[in-house]
Amino acid sequence: MTTPAPIRVAVTGAAGQIGYASLFRLASGQIFGAHRPVILHLIEVPPVMAALDGIHMELDDCAFPTLAGVVKCDSDHLEEAFRDVNFVILVGSIPRKQGMERSDLIRINGPIFTNTGKAIQAAAAKDVRVVVVGNPCNTNCLIAMSHAPDVPRDRWFAMTRLDQNRAAAQLAQKSGRPVASVSNLAIWGNHSSTQYPDFVNAKIDEKPVTSVISDHAWLKGDFVSTVQQRGAAVIKARGASSAASAANAALDTVKSIITPTPAGDCFSAAVYSDGSYGIESGLVTGLPLSSDGRNWRVLPGFQIDDFSRSQIDKTVAELKQERDTVRDLLP
Ligand code: NAX
């Protein structure tokens, strides 16, 4: 059997908590298959480059048969960093600190994504796909893609998968069913406390969640708010923000993009809106998606009742506000 060409995967913020928790699974063959060699491009800010040497040693020490190479680059040399990469996971950014407003974070992290978008356009492989994790991920994705107009819009994703996974876990626990029985679970809007985890269209054992869980007040109340506030709850309990679960969700996103979505199911990611479901076009918003393994589409036919509409409108309004905050960063 001939060995397939290696896939090049770049991770920014590679020495941070999410980066570190992602690299070993990317290198191990779990994500792209046991026979697909992987070359990792590890990207960090210059003061943190020494830490990448240690991570490189650890990757070597795993002796993964699928790891075909490691490229280390600092963020002052982004074109070199993204040279010929097929997948990019953009984690590198400053996490929100206590007392920091969301608008402060946008102004600090937004500029990182202008240069990143330009460098991806200049250097990445023609088939590049990009998953933005660094917050505010929807708006950062919008900034990066706006600076890479030659990279088709359907290659850009912002991560709402952690929210999908969190929501699935809550529904499974409430219904007493295994998490694998939960399907068709969409996250609408922004990856923030306004996001809407859609229980109306979700299913448990192929049946509508609303018919399996009779406590509809819980669905509209605690369920939605628990998912919206889960990141803050993890920080409070752990003293640090979600890391392994966030890395897991980033890798789930990659797998969902490259794997056909089962019939009757969807996966959640934020993508460039085309006006579907009455959401203004030109925003990066969470939508229900389906992939055939190469291309994806927004799934039609999701039922939007009055409750869902009001939730979606609220989170989309926040996305518009974020876009307006960074207008000067959008060419
Ligand atoms: P860490 O502070 O542990 O790691 C971030 C890393 O990025 C650091 O090592 C830093 O040196 C590096 N970095 C900063 N600027 C960079 C640049 N310009 N180029 C390359 N690297 C750069 O944070 P971590 O916990 O890993 O979180 C990273 C980002 O993910 C944050 O923005 C965080 O808010 C976001 N998250 C997004 C989630 C999502 O669901 N979309 C959930 C988890 C997480 O909160």
Residues whose N, C-alpha, C, O or C-beta is under 5 A from the ligand:
A	BS01	NAX	T12 G13 A15 G16 Q17 I18 G19 I43 E44 V45 V48 S75 V91 G92 S93 I94 P95 R96 I112 V132 V133 G134 N135 C137 M159 L162 H191 S241 S242 A246
